[in-house]
Amino acid sequence: MKLKILFLILIVGLMTGCAHTWRPGEVPELGLDAVGLYSDHLSVDLINNQPNTTPQLFAGIGGHTHYANYNEWTEFFIKDFSQELTKRGVAVSKESPNKIKVKLSNFAFFQGFAKVRVNMTVHLEAGDGSWSKTYEETDTSGWSMGRAFGSVIYHTIEKILKDPEVMGRMKAAASTATSS
């Protein structure tokens, strides 16, 4: 009987020991040569619109389960995106009349032979809900899941910085603020 209880404790310990909750790390800085300074006066307030703080399962591989707190990842994305916007001359401030809600979700991880691939969804929405845009992004790394997530965030921010529709949302609010 003692052996059965010990075996059960060992099994439960191994199962819980194989659960991993991924936290944001670092994303390389996006150079001004990739996306330069903006000549328009732009402003934005980026708002975390991901209410879910419970770690969500996004992969299960070989007995290992991988979880992500989407609220924490959204906050990380907003911080990095804000830094890149500020560096390019955008006024990122709570006082901006242009509110853009940001929400990360739908993480996925796929293990290949020599590479890993991750997917994620970034949803942007105007504060009043009158506009929205969704980016379904994927990236690969020959190193690790952490590097692949850093890379997908880096490339998504680059894509958003080059998106005239998103930049137009920031300009329209800046024009409205100065014409009032």
N, C-alpha and C positions, 0 to 999 in steps of 0.2 A: 504494500500500500504506500509506504514512504517513497519507494522508487517511482511509482506512478505520479505522485504529487510533485516530486522533484522534476520528473520529466515534463509535466504540465507547466510548471513554473519556468523551466528552461525554454519550452516552446513559446510561451507568452513573452518571455524576455527577448527571444530572438525576433519575434514578429514586431514588437514595439521598437526594438533596436534598429530595425531596418526602415523606419519611417524618417524621411528627411524633409524639413521645412526650409525652403530656399529663401534667402534674404538678399535684397539688392546689394551689389558690391560697387564696382566702379565702371564708368563708361568713359572711353577716351574722349578728350576734348575735340570738338569739331572745329577745324581750322577755318580762318577767314578766307582762305583760298578756295575752299569747297563751297561756302556760302558767305558772300561778302556783307558789308554794312548796308543798311537800308537807308535810302535818301529821304523817304517819307517819314513823317512824324507818326509813329505807331504807338498804341498803348493796349494793354490787355491785363485782365485779372484772371488767372488760371485757378479753377476751383476743383478740388477733389470731389468727383461725383460717384465714387465707388464706395457704397455704404458697407459692403461685405468685408468684415474683419476676421471672419472665420477662415482658417487655412483651408484651401480647396485642393483636392486631389487633381493633379494634371498628368501624372504618369505613374505607371507601375511596371517595373522591369526587373525580372529575375528575383522576385521576392522583396524588392526595394520599392517603397512608395514615395512619391515626391509631391509636396504640397507647396502652395504659395498663398500668402495673404495679399489679395488683390488691392486692398486699400493701401497697404504699405508700399507696394510696387507702384501704384498710381502716384502716391506722394513723392516717391523717388523720381519718377518720370517727370513730374511737374517741376521739381527742384532742378533737375538737369536741363530741361527745356527752358526754364526761366533764365538760367545762367547763359544759355546760348542766345536767347532773345536779347537779354540785357547787353551782352557783348556786341551785338549788332545794332544797338541804338534804340531798342524798343523799351518803352517805359512799362515795366511790369510792376503793377501796384494795385492794391485793393480799391483805390479811389478811381481806377479806370472805369469808364462807363461800359466798356466792352468786356463782358463776362463770358469766358469760355469754360465750360465744364469738361473735365477730362476723366476718362474711365478706362482702365486696363482690365482685360478679362481673357478668357479662353486660351490659357497657356496650354501648350502641348510640347512633348519631347519625344524624339524618335532617335534611337541608337542605330547607327549604320556600322559598316565594317571599320572604317577609319575616320568617320565624321559623326557628329551629332547635329540634329536639326531641331530648332525650336520654333514654335508659332505663337503669336499673340495677337490680340485685337486691341486697337486703340480707337476709342470713340470720342469724338469732339462734338460739343453741342453748345449753341448759344444759350446764355443765361435764361432767356425767355422761351427757349424751345423752338424758335422760329427757323433754325438752321441746324443741320448736323452733318457730320462726315465720319465715315468709318474706314479705318485702315486695317486690312488683314495682312499681317506681316510675317515673314519667315526668314530665318538666317541659319547658316551652318558654321560649325567650327571643327577644326581638326584636334582641338584641345579638350574642351570640356563643356558641360551644360552651362556653367557660369559664364564662360567666354561667349557662348552662343547667345545667351540672353543679353549680355552687354553689347554685343554686335547688333542684335535686332533693335535694341533701343537706340543705339547710335544712328543706324540707317533710317529708322523711322523718324527721328528728330530731323535728320538731314532732309528727308522727303517733305516733311511738314514745313520746314523753313523755306523750301523751294516752291511750295504750293501757293499760287497766286490767290486762290479762293480763301485760304486761311489768312494770308497776309491782308487781303482785302477786308476781311472782318475786323482786323485791328485798325486799318486805315479809316474805315467808315466811322468807327467809334471816335477816333482821334479828330476827324473832321467835324463830327457832331459836337464834340466837347469844345472845340475852338469856335464854332459858329454860334453857340448859345450865348 
